[in-house]
Amino acid sequence: MTDILAVNAHTYPTQLEADIEDESASTTTVLAVLVAAPVGRYTCRVGIGNPEWVAKYGDKVSFGLACAHFPNKDLKRQKYQS
């Protein structure tokens, strides 16, 4: 089981947005998941899917991008595992 510390969802328009009037059909939601790592560390993964899937298989991101996704978490570079 993956220990999820926080989840942040971002919704982006797709290329077809101009062609579709229903906004919900023309967006994609990308999750940023802050995940606990061994020895008091953490990492951030991003992807499309449910939080558990993204936590396991999402793409790891840089410390700077993790801070942008979780500005209120006071992340420490020394504890970040990229």
OpenMM code with the backbone's topology and positions (N, CA, C; nanometers):
from openmm import Vec3, app, unit

residues = "MET THR ASP ILE LEU ALA VAL ASN ALA HIS THR TYR PRO THR GLN LEU GLU ALA ASP ILE GLU ASP GLU SER ALA SER THR THR THR VAL LEU ALA VAL LEU VAL ALA ALA PRO VAL GLY ARG TYR THR CYS ARG VAL GLY ILE GLY ASN PRO GLU TRP VAL ALA LYS TYR GLY ASP LYS VAL SER PHE GLY LEU ALA CYS ALA HIS PHE PRO ASN LYS ASP LEU LYS ARG GLN LYS TYR GLN SER".split()
positions = [
    Vec3(0.0838, -0.1187, 0.0000),
    Vec3(0.0000, 0.0000, 0.0000),
    Vec3(0.0883, 0.1252, 0.0000),
    Vec3(0.0549, 0.2216, -0.0811),
    Vec3(0.1289, 0.3463, -0.0943),
    Vec3(0.0708, 0.4496, 0.0014),
    Vec3(0.1554, 0.5179, 0.0749),
    Vec3(0.1114, 0.6194, 0.1702),
    Vec3(0.1019, 0.7546, 0.0993),
    Vec3(-0.0200, 0.7980, 0.0714),
    Vec3(-0.0451, 0.9238, 0.0015),
    Vec3(-0.0569, 1.0358, 0.1044),
    Vec3(0.0252, 1.1389, 0.0892),
    Vec3(0.0254, 1.2519, 0.1814),
    Vec3(-0.0693, 1.3634, 0.1377),
    Vec3(-0.0832, 1.3839, 0.0059),
    Vec3(-0.1709, 1.4893, -0.0464),
    Vec3(-0.1972, 1.4650, -0.1948),
    Vec3(-0.3100, 1.5170, -0.2413),
    Vec3(-0.3469, 1.5063, -0.3827),
    Vec3(-0.3913, 1.6440, -0.4301),
    Vec3(-0.3458, 1.6816, -0.5494),
    Vec3(-0.3840, 1.8085, -0.6091),
    Vec3(-0.4253, 1.7809, -0.7535),
    Vec3(-0.5460, 1.8200, -0.7893),
    Vec3(-0.5967, 1.7963, -0.9248),
    Vec3(-0.5945, 1.9259, -1.0055),
    Vec3(-0.5506, 1.9145, -1.1303),
    Vec3(-0.5493, 2.0269, -1.2233),
    Vec3(-0.6261, 1.9842, -1.3478),
    Vec3(-0.7164, 2.0693, -1.3929),
    Vec3(-0.7950, 2.0393, -1.5122),
    Vec3(-0.7478, 2.1284, -1.6259),
    Vec3(-0.7226, 2.0648, -1.7393),
    Vec3(-0.6712, 2.1347, -1.8568),
    Vec3(-0.7650, 2.1139, -1.9746),
    Vec3(-0.7786, 2.2150, -2.0614),
    Vec3(-0.8607, 2.1973, -2.1815),
    Vec3(-0.7892, 2.1068, -2.2819),
    Vec3(-0.8673, 2.0319, -2.3572),
    Vec3(-0.8096, 1.9510, -2.4642),
    Vec3(-0.8092, 2.0314, -2.5928),
    Vec3(-0.7483, 1.9773, -2.6952),
    Vec3(-0.7432, 2.0476, -2.8235),
    Vec3(-0.8815, 2.0642, -2.8840),
    Vec3(-0.9725, 1.9786, -2.8497),
    Vec3(-1.1057, 1.9830, -2.9104),
    Vec3(-1.1989, 2.0823, -2.8433),
    Vec3(-1.1522, 2.1546, -2.7440),
    Vec3(-1.2393, 2.2441, -2.6686),
    Vec3(-1.3139, 2.3418, -2.7587),
    Vec3(-1.2506, 2.3944, -2.8588),
    Vec3(-1.3164, 2.4906, -2.9478),
    Vec3(-1.4285, 2.4250, -3.0281),
    Vec3(-1.4195, 2.2928, -3.0474),
    Vec3(-1.5186, 2.2226, -3.1277),
    Vec3(-1.6332, 2.1649, -3.0461),
    Vec3(-1.6196, 2.1583, -2.9142),
    Vec3(-1.7209, 2.0960, -2.8297),
    Vec3(-1.7773, 2.1992, -2.7334),
    Vec3(-1.9112, 2.2084, -2.7281),
    Vec3(-1.9733, 2.3064, -2.6399),
    Vec3(-1.9802, 2.2585, -2.4960),
    Vec3(-1.9851, 2.1259, -2.4722),
    Vec3(-1.9907, 2.0696, -2.3380),
    Vec3(-1.8500, 2.0711, -2.2780),
    Vec3(-1.8239, 2.1643, -2.1830),
    Vec3(-1.6897, 2.1804, -2.1282),
    Vec3(-1.6391, 2.0560, -2.0559),
    Vec3(-1.7274, 1.9802, -1.9925),
    Vec3(-1.6814, 1.8621, -1.9190),
    Vec3(-1.6275, 1.7555, -2.0135),
    Vec3(-1.6712, 1.7562, -2.1387),
    Vec3(-1.6235, 1.6572, -2.2357),
    Vec3(-1.4938, 1.7000, -2.3009),
    Vec3(-1.4496, 1.8226, -2.2741),
    Vec3(-1.3316, 1.8729, -2.3434),
    Vec3(-1.2174, 1.9083, -2.2482),
    Vec3(-1.2121, 1.8411, -2.1347),
    Vec3(-1.1045, 1.8670, -2.0405),
    Vec3(-1.0393, 1.7361, -1.9962),
    Vec3(-0.9188, 1.7478, -1.9468),
    Vec3(-0.8455, 1.6350, -1.8904),
    Vec3(-0.7989, 1.6752, -1.7513),
    Vec3(-0.8164, 1.5859, -1.6553),
    Vec3(-0.7722, 1.6129, -1.5190),
    Vec3(-0.6438, 1.5359, -1.4914),
    Vec3(-0.5414, 1.6098, -1.4495),
    Vec3(-0.4122, 1.5518, -1.4156),
    Vec3(-0.3942, 1.5653, -1.2645),
    Vec3(-0.3550, 1.4544, -1.2005),
    Vec3(-0.3345, 1.4557, -1.0567),
    Vec3(-0.1866, 1.4697, -1.0226),
    Vec3(-0.1578, 1.5457, -0.9202),
    Vec3(-0.0260, 1.5490, -0.8580),
    Vec3(-0.0449, 1.4847, -0.7218),
    Vec3(0.0340, 1.3814, -0.6929),
    Vec3(0.0192, 1.3064, -0.5688),
    Vec3(0.1512, 1.3125, -0.4921),
    Vec3(0.1447, 1.3596, -0.3690),
    Vec3(0.2607, 1.3625, -0.2816),
    Vec3(0.2630, 1.2306, -0.2057),
    Vec3(0.3725, 1.1563, -0.2202),
    Vec3(0.3806, 1.0203, -0.1695),
    Vec3(0.4941, 1.0088, -0.0683),
    Vec3(0.4674, 0.9398, 0.0428),
    Vec3(0.5721, 0.9135, 0.1413),
    Vec3(0.6698, 0.8129, 0.0834),
    Vec3(0.7986, 0.8385, 0.1049),
    Vec3(0.9055, 0.7477, 0.0619),
    Vec3(0.9768, 0.6982, 0.1883),
    Vec3(1.0651, 0.6000, 0.1761),
    Vec3(1.1341, 0.5472, 0.2945),
    Vec3(1.2137, 0.6536, 0.3714),
    Vec3(1.2330, 0.6295, 0.4988),
    Vec3(1.3177, 0.7082, 0.5886),
    Vec3(1.2766, 0.8559, 0.5948),
    Vec3(1.1482, 0.8829, 0.6099),
    Vec3(1.1020, 1.0196, 0.6269),
    Vec3(1.1110, 1.1078, 0.5045),
    Vec3(1.1269, 1.0495, 0.3886),
    Vec3(1.1341, 1.1269, 0.2645),
    Vec3(0.9991, 1.1253, 0.1936),
    Vec3(0.9893, 1.2013, 0.0869),
    Vec3(0.8683, 1.2019, 0.0061),
    Vec3(0.9053, 1.2341, -0.1373),
    Vec3(0.8090, 1.2088, -0.2266),
    Vec3(0.8258, 1.2393, -0.3683),
    Vec3(0.6906, 1.2812, -0.4242),
    Vec3(0.6909, 1.3388, -0.5416),
    Vec3(0.5667, 1.3796, -0.6082),
    Vec3(0.5597, 1.3110, -0.7438),
    Vec3(0.4443, 1.2530, -0.7717),
    Vec3(0.4209, 1.1884, -0.9016),
    Vec3(0.2985, 1.2515, -0.9657),
    Vec3(0.2994, 1.2605, -1.0974),
    Vec3(0.1848, 1.3161, -1.1694),
    Vec3(0.1377, 1.2172, -1.2750),
    Vec3(0.0086, 1.2233, -1.3049),
    Vec3(-0.0471, 1.1358, -1.4068),
    Vec3(-0.1980, 1.1481, -1.4130),
    Vec3(-0.2558, 1.0678, -1.4994),
    Vec3(-0.4005, 1.0646, -1.5187),
    Vec3(-0.4500, 0.9308, -1.4665),
    Vec3(-0.5459, 0.9347, -1.3757),
    Vec3(-0.6004, 0.8130, -1.3156),
    Vec3(-0.6408, 0.8420, -1.1728),
    Vec3(-0.6668, 0.7364, -1.0962),
    Vec3(-0.7035, 0.7588, -0.9566),
    Vec3(-0.5758, 0.7825, -0.8749),
    Vec3(-0.5888, 0.8404, -0.7557),
    Vec3(-0.4700, 0.8750, -0.6774),
    Vec3(-0.3772, 0.7567, -0.6487),
    Vec3(-0.4327, 0.6403, -0.6221),
    Vec3(-0.3499, 0.5233, -0.5929),
    Vec3(-0.2652, 0.4833, -0.7132),
    Vec3(-0.3246, 0.4873, -0.8321),
    Vec3(-0.2520, 0.4502, -0.9538),
    Vec3(-0.1403, 0.5508, -0.9803),
    Vec3(-0.1718, 0.6790, -0.9694),
    Vec3(-0.0717, 0.7833, -0.9945),
    Vec3(0.0415, 0.7736, -0.8920),
    Vec3(0.0084, 0.7439, -0.7663),
    Vec3(0.1111, 0.7310, -0.6623),
    Vec3(0.2099, 0.6195, -0.6939),
    Vec3(0.1628, 0.5123, -0.7562),
    Vec3(0.2507, 0.3992, -0.7883),
    Vec3(0.3207, 0.4133, -0.9227),
    Vec3(0.2470, 0.4598, -1.0246),
    Vec3(0.2978, 0.4542, -1.1613),
    Vec3(0.3148, 0.5896, -1.2295),
    Vec3(0.2754, 0.6977, -1.1644),
    Vec3(0.2875, 0.8298, -1.2259),
    Vec3(0.4331, 0.8706, -1.2441),
    Vec3(0.4530, 0.9732, -1.3211),
    Vec3(0.5881, 1.0235, -1.3476),
    Vec3(0.6364, 1.1085, -1.2301),
    Vec3(0.7594, 1.0833, -1.1843),
    Vec3(0.8184, 1.1662, -1.0800),
    Vec3(0.8502, 1.3034, -1.1384),
    Vec3(0.8338, 1.4066, -1.0558),
    Vec3(0.8622, 1.5425, -1.1018),
    Vec3(0.9717, 1.6034, -1.0144),
    Vec3(1.0264, 1.7129, -1.0610),
    Vec3(1.1334, 1.7825, -0.9894),
    Vec3(1.0811, 1.8431, -0.8590),
    Vec3(1.1749, 1.8771, -0.7742),
    Vec3(1.1400, 1.9417, -0.6473),
    Vec3(1.0647, 2.0729, -0.6708),
    Vec3(1.1107, 2.1520, -0.7656),
    Vec3(1.0459, 2.2797, -0.7958),
    Vec3(0.9017, 2.2634, -0.8398),
    Vec3(0.8758, 2.1649, -0.9227),
    Vec3(0.7385, 2.1406, -0.9685),
    Vec3(0.6536, 2.0865, -0.8542),
    Vec3(0.7111, 2.0035, -0.7695),
    Vec3(0.6374, 1.9540, -0.6525),
    Vec3(0.5950, 2.0707, -0.5634),
    Vec3(0.6846, 2.1668, -0.5437),
    Vec3(0.6523, 2.2855, -0.4634),
    Vec3(0.5406, 2.3673, -0.5273),
    Vec3(0.5388, 2.3729, -0.6602),
    Vec3(0.4326, 2.4460, -0.7303),
    Vec3(0.2976, 2.3772, -0.7123),
    Vec3(0.2956, 2.2445, -0.7118),
    Vec3(0.1709, 2.1693, -0.6929),
    Vec3(0.1225, 2.1753, -0.5485),
    Vec3(0.2150, 2.1832, -0.4525),
    Vec3(0.1793, 2.1821, -0.3108),
    Vec3(0.2444, 2.2998, -0.2373),
    Vec3(0.2020, 2.4223, -0.2674),
    Vec3(0.2668, 2.5401, -0.2090),
    Vec3(0.2482, 2.5527, -0.0578),
    Vec3(0.1466, 2.4925, -0.0020),
    Vec3(0.1198, 2.5053, 0.1416),
    Vec3(0.1793, 2.3916, 0.2242),
    Vec3(0.2555, 2.3032, 0.1615),
    Vec3(0.3101, 2.1868, 0.2323),
    Vec3(0.4483, 2.2095, 0.2915),
    Vec3(0.5134, 2.3206, 0.2652),
    Vec3(0.6468, 2.3509, 0.3178),
    Vec3(0.7441, 2.2347, 0.2944),
    Vec3(0.7578, 2.1965, 0.1688),
    Vec3(0.8457, 2.0855, 0.1315),
    Vec3(0.9924, 2.1242, 0.1508),
    Vec3(1.0724, 2.0298, 0.1897),
    Vec3(1.2156, 2.0510, 0.2107),
    Vec3(1.2947, 1.9738, 0.1056),
    Vec3(1.3860, 2.0441, 0.0393),
    Vec3(1.4676, 1.9807, -0.0661),
    Vec3(1.5458, 1.8613, -0.0112),
    Vec3(1.5942, 1.8707, 0.1114),
    Vec3(1.6740, 1.7634, 0.1703),
    Vec3(1.5936, 1.6335, 0.1872),
    Vec3(1.4617, 1.6446, 0.2007),
    Vec3(1.3769, 1.5266, 0.2201),
    Vec3(1.3117, 1.4787, 0.0910),
    Vec3(1.3311, 1.5556, -0.0180),
    Vec3(1.2650, 1.5222, -0.1440),
    Vec3(1.3452, 1.4164, -0.2193),
    Vec3(1.2783, 1.3143, -0.2630),
    Vec3(1.3421, 1.2049, -0.3380),
    Vec3(1.2935, 1.2124, -0.4827),
    Vec3(1.3830, 1.2490, -0.5736),
    Vec3(1.3426, 1.2598, -0.7151),
    Vec3(1.3875, 1.1407, -0.7958),
] * unit.nanometer
topology = app.Topology()
chain = topology.addChain("A")
for resn in residues:
    res = topology.addResidue(resn, chain)
    for name in ("N", "CA", "C"):
        topology.addAtom(name, app.Element.getBySymbol(name[0]), res)
